[in-house]
Amino acid sequence: MNPAALSALLAVTAASVVLAQPDPADPTPLYSKHYAYPTGIPYQVDYNTAALRGPQVGYNICNSTTQNQNSMCQTSFASHIDDFCLWAPPKPNSTIGDTEGQEVAWCTKPGHGTRLIPAGALTGVQVIRTPDYIQFAGFIDQTQVNMASDDYGGELDPHGADLRGNPLGGLMYSNAFPSTNNNNNTYEQVSDWTNFMGGHAFCLKVCDPQGKTPWAYCQNIYDRLGCAYNAPNNAKNGTFEYCEGDDMTPPGLYTGSNGQTMTYFQPPESLGPITTVPYTPRVPASSNCVTYHSTDLYPSLPTPTGGAATTGKPGSSASGTHSASAGAAAPTSNRASAVGISSVATIAGVVFAMVFLS
């Protein structure tokens, strides 16, 4: 990485630290809490009742005794196209903005002690494995994971304004990286990840703890820009594929007209909707793609509630925004795209963002 780009990344990191305000009752950031899987995990990572947001609503020790559709497991996994979890609400017809601290893990296969994403809810998934992260993007009937149908969602990550994470106490593990020696039974804790949910689409990026600058590829300060800028992808509704790919340019970095590396910082919500961004994200090159049938990938999922799962909304690129968001654009192109809009945005701002970010 050239010195200018590294300097820009350090500036972004410094900004994220400034924006965060640790809770005095629980000042240790979630991303600094490390637990070996499975024996080192406590019942609850965040149990402090004196903390401003209270303790986490679920638990982190998850096994066969907790595996059911009412599980409150808050330990998640992201390893392969047939083995990953998404964060979503514990109660039906919820919005991400109202429940960001309470989300539980919904997974694609049994064995993790979590809830399972109902059969047919996932209608398209693209997984990209790069040198420094693994990225999941696609389409989902979000009502099957307790999200309101019209919720355009927001972002979940291990930071949050108080550094306690959203969800509170949420842990992430993976066996996708070289450090696990391709052993599917060995999981490594991941401290840098981001998950956007909403608009019947999603993206999840999990950064290799041993990779170069994992904190740069899994930024959490661009939550109003969604997947289009945080996890650019070519996911297609109706297609399930795994590809190898190049690393993206870290969110916020771009090359200016003068050829120099520039850094963009997302404005605060108090300034209103984002109406322009000085660069257009590029979907990194991918290769060696393998296509699957969803029934081969997810054979052990439960029957959907309320009848058969819908096909979801066709989409563009999976993007979401801040968890205090109210809405996002219905995707319109081939990439998986959910766009979250700030709850304080004006109607005109929402409409513009829907057009601009789709």
C-alpha positions in Angstrom: 0.0 0.0 0.0 1.5 3.4 -1.0 2.2 5.9 1.8 -0.5 8.3 0.7 -3.2 5.6 0.9 -1.9 4.4 4.2 -2.0 7.9 5.6 -5.6 8.3 4.3 -6.6 5.1 6.0 -5.1 6.2 9.3 -7.1 9.4 9.1 -10.3 7.4 8.6 -9.4 5.3 11.6 -8.7 8.3 13.7 -12.1 9.7 12.7 -13.9 6.6 13.8 -12.2 6.8 17.2 -13.3 10.4 17.7 -16.9 9.6 16.7 -17.2 6.9 19.3 -17.9 7.6 23.0 -17.3 4.5 25.3 -19.9 3.9 28.0 -18.3 4.7 31.3 -19.9 1.6 32.9 -18.4 -0.7 30.2 -15.5 1.1 28.6 -13.9 -2.0 27.0 -14.8 -2.0 23.3 -16.6 -5.1 22.0 -13.9 -5.5 19.2 -11.3 -5.7 22.0 -13.0 -8.7 23.7 -11.5 -12.0 22.4 -12.7 -15.5 23.2 -11.5 -18.8 21.9 -14.3 -20.9 20.3 -16.0 -22.7 21.8 -14.6 -23.2 25.3 -13.6 -19.6 26.0 -16.9 -17.9 25.3 -18.8 -16.6 28.3 -22.6 -16.9 28.7 -22.9 -13.2 28.0 -20.2 -10.9 26.6 -22.1 -7.8 27.7 -23.8 -8.3 31.0 -23.4 -4.9 32.7 -26.8 -3.8 34.0 -25.4 -0.4 34.8 -24.5 0.4 31.2 -26.6 3.0 29.5 -28.2 0.6 27.0 -28.4 -2.2 29.6 -27.0 -5.7 29.1 -27.4 -7.7 25.9 -30.7 -9.4 25.4 -29.4 -12.8 24.4 -26.4 -15.1 25.1 -23.2 -16.2 23.5 -22.9 -19.9 24.6 -25.0 -21.5 21.8 -25.3 -25.2 21.1 -27.9 -27.9 20.4 -29.9 -26.9 23.4 -30.4 -23.4 22.1 -31.0 -24.3 18.4 -34.6 -23.4 17.6 -36.5 -20.6 16.0 -36.8 -18.7 19.3 -33.1 -18.9 20.0 -31.5 -15.7 21.4 -28.0 -16.7 20.3 -25.8 -13.7 19.6 -22.8 -15.6 18.3 -22.6 -15.5 14.6 -20.6 -17.3 11.8 -19.5 -16.4 8.3 -17.5 -19.1 6.5 -18.8 -20.4 3.2 -21.7 -19.9 0.8 -23.6 -22.7 2.6 -22.5 -21.7 6.1 -23.1 -18.1 7.1 -25.4 -16.1 9.4 -27.1 -12.7 9.2 -28.2 -10.4 12.1 -31.9 -9.8 12.3 -34.5 -9.0 15.0 -35.8 -11.5 17.5 -39.4 -10.5 17.2 -41.7 -10.3 14.1 -42.4 -7.2 12.1 -39.4 -5.2 13.6 -37.2 -2.6 12.0 -33.4 -2.6 12.3 -33.5 1.0 13.5 -35.6 0.0 16.5 -33.8 -3.2 17.3 -30.1 -2.7 16.3 -28.8 -3.6 19.8 -31.0 -6.7 20.1 -30.4 -8.6 16.8 -29.8 -12.4 17.0 -28.0 -14.7 14.6 -30.0 -16.4 11.8 -28.0 -19.0 10.0 -28.1 -21.1 6.8 -27.3 -24.5 8.5 -27.9 -26.2 11.8 -25.1 -26.8 14.3 -24.5 -23.3 15.6 -27.2 -23.2 18.2 -29.0 -20.3 16.4 -32.2 -19.7 14.5 -32.3 -20.9 10.9 -33.2 -18.7 7.9 -36.4 -20.3 6.6 -36.2 -22.3 3.4 -36.7 -20.1 0.3 -36.1 -16.9 2.1 -32.7 -16.4 0.4 -33.4 -15.8 -3.2 -29.9 -15.0 -4.5 -26.4 -15.0 -2.9 -23.0 -14.1 -4.2 -19.9 -14.9 -2.1 -16.6 -13.3 -2.9 -13.4 -14.6 -1.3 -10.6 -12.0 -1.6 -7.0 -12.0 -0.2 -8.3 -10.0 2.9 -11.9 -10.7 3.5 -15.0 -12.8 2.6 -18.1 -11.0 1.4 -21.7 -12.2 1.2 -24.3 -10.2 -0.7 -27.8 -11.1 -2.0 -31.5 -11.0 -1.7 -33.8 -12.2 1.0 -37.5 -12.2 2.0 -36.8 -10.3 5.1 -40.2 -10.9 6.6 -39.0 -14.5 7.2 -36.3 -13.2 9.6 -38.7 -10.9 11.5 -38.0 -7.7 9.6 -41.0 -5.5 8.5 -41.5 -5.8 4.8 -41.1 -2.1 4.2 -38.0 -1.7 6.4 -35.0 -0.4 4.4 -32.8 -1.3 7.3 -29.4 -0.3 8.4 -26.0 -1.5 9.5 -24.9 -3.9 12.2 -21.2 -3.9 13.3 -19.0 -4.6 16.4 -18.6 -0.8 17.2 -21.6 1.4 17.6 -21.6 4.9 19.2 -20.7 3.4 22.6 -18.3 0.8 21.2 -20.5 -2.0 22.6 -21.6 -3.2 19.2 -24.8 -3.6 17.4 -26.1 -6.0 18.5 -24.8 -5.6 22.0 -22.4 -8.5 22.8 -22.6 -9.8 19.2 -19.6 -12.1 18.4 -18.5 -13.2 14.9 -16.4 -16.4 14.0 -15.2 -17.8 10.7 -13.1 -20.7 9.3 -12.7 -19.1 5.9 -9.2 -17.8 6.4 -5.8 -19.4 6.2 -5.2 -19.3 9.9 -7.7 -22.1 10.4 -5.9 -24.3 7.9 -9.1 -24.9 6.0 -10.4 -26.9 8.9 -14.2 -26.6 9.0 -14.3 -27.4 12.7 -11.9 -24.7 13.7 -13.3 -21.2 14.1 -11.3 -17.9 14.6 -12.9 -14.9 16.1 -13.3 -11.9 13.7 -13.2 -8.4 15.2 -13.8 -6.5 12.0 -17.0 -7.1 10.2 -20.1 -5.2 8.9 -23.6 -6.4 8.0 -26.2 -4.3 6.2 -29.8 -5.5 6.2 -32.9 -4.1 4.6 -34.9 -3.5 1.4 -35.1 -7.3 0.9 -31.3 -7.4 0.3 -28.2 -7.8 2.5 -24.5 -7.7 2.5 -22.0 -9.0 5.1 -18.3 -8.5 5.0 -15.9 -10.3 7.4 -12.3 -9.3 7.4 -9.4 -11.7 7.9 -7.8 -10.9 11.4 -4.4 -11.8 9.9 -4.9 -9.8 6.7 -3.6 -6.4 5.9 -5.5 -3.5 7.5 -8.8 -5.5 8.3 -10.1 -2.3 10.0 -9.8 -0.5 6.6 -11.8 -3.0 4.5 -14.5 -3.4 7.2 -15.1 0.2 8.1 -18.1 1.1 10.2 -18.2 4.9 9.7 -19.9 4.9 6.2 -23.1 3.4 7.5 -25.3 5.9 5.6 -23.8 4.8 2.2 -24.8 1.1 2.4 -23.5 -1.9 0.5 -22.9 0.0 -2.7 -20.0 1.8 -1.1 -19.1 -0.7 1.7 -19.4 -4.0 -0.1 -19.8 -3.4 -3.9 -21.0 -6.6 -5.6 -22.5 -8.2 -8.6 -25.1 -10.3 -6.8 -28.1 -11.3 -8.9 -31.6 -12.3 -7.7 -32.1 -16.0 -8.5 -28.3 -16.8 -8.7 -26.2 -18.5 -6.0 -22.5 -18.3 -6.7 -19.1 -18.4 -5.1 -16.2 -16.4 -6.7 -12.6 -15.5 -6.0 -12.0 -11.7 -6.3 -9.7 -8.8 -5.7 -9.9 -6.6 -2.6 -12.0 -3.5 -3.0 -10.6 0.0 -2.5 -11.3 0.6 1.2 -14.5 2.6 1.7 -13.9 6.3 1.7 -10.7 6.3 -0.4 -10.7 7.4 -4.0 -8.4 8.9 -6.6 -9.0 12.6 -7.2 -8.8 14.4 -10.5 -5.2 15.3 -9.6 -4.3 11.7 -9.3 -3.8 11.8 -5.6 -5.4 9.5 -3.0 -8.3 11.4 -1.4 -10.5 10.6 1.7 -14.2 11.1 1.9 -16.0 11.4 5.2 -19.7 10.8 5.6 -21.5 13.9 6.9 -23.5 13.7 10.2 -27.2 13.0 9.9 -27.9 16.4 11.5 -26.9 17.9 8.1 -29.7 16.1 6.3 -29.7 13.5 3.6 -26.6 12.8 1.6 -27.2 14.2 -1.9 -23.7 13.7 -3.5 -20.6 11.6 -3.0 -17.4 12.6 -4.8 -16.7 9.1 -6.2 -18.5 6.1 -7.6 -17.5 2.7 -6.1 -16.0 0.1 -8.3 -17.0 -3.6 -8.1 -13.6 -5.4 -7.9 -12.7 -8.0 -10.5 -13.8 -11.6 -9.8 -13.0 -15.0 -11.4 -13.4 -18.8 -11.0 -17.1 -18.4 -10.2 -19.1 -21.5 -9.3 -22.9 -21.6 -9.5 -25.1 -23.7 -7.2 -28.7 -24.6 -6.8 -30.1 -23.2 -3.5 -31.6 -26.6 -2.6 -28.2 -28.1 -2.7 -26.7 -25.4 -0.5 -29.5 -25.2 2.1 -31.2 -28.6 2.5 -31.9 -28.4 6.3 -33.8 -25.2 6.7 -37.3 -25.0 8.3 -40.5 -24.3 6.4 -41.3 -20.6 6.2 -44.0 -19.1 8.4 -47.1 -17.5 6.8 -46.9 -19.6 3.7 -44.2 -19.9 1.0 -41.4 -17.4 1.0 -41.7 -14.7 -1.6 -39.0 -14.1 -4.3 -38.0 -10.8 -2.7 -37.6 -7.6 -4.6 -35.2 -7.7 -7.6 -32.3 -5.5 -6.8 -29.2 -3.5 -7.6 -26.3 -3.4 -5.1 -26.7 -4.4 -1.5 -26.5 -1.1 0.4 -27.9 0.0 3.7 -27.3 2.9 6.1 -27.2 4.0 9.7 -29.2 1.8 12.0 -31.4 4.7 12.9 -32.7 4.5 9.4 -36.2 4.3 8.1 -36.1 3.3 4.5 -34.2 2.3 1.4 -34.7 2.1 -2.3 -36.2 -0.9 -4.0 -33.3 -2.3 -6.0 -33.6 -1.8 -9.7 -30.5 -3.3 -11.4 -28.5 -6.6 -11.3 -26.5 -5.9 -8.2 -28.0 -6.7 -4.7 -28.9 -3.3 -3.2 -30.7 -2.2 0.0 -30.5 1.5 0.8 -31.2 2.8 4.2 -32.4 6.4 4.6 -32.0 8.4 7.8 -35.2 8.7 9.8 -34.7 12.4 9.9 -34.4 12.7 6.1 -37.0 14.8 4.3 -39.3 13.1 1.7 -37.4 14.8 -1.1 -34.1 13.5 0.4 -35.5 10.0 0.6 -36.6 10.1 -3.0 -33.2 11.5 -4.2 -31.3 8.9 -2.2 -33.4 6.1 -3.6 -32.6 7.2 -7.2 -28.9 8.0 -6.4 -28.0 4.9 -4.5 -29.9 2.3 -6.5 
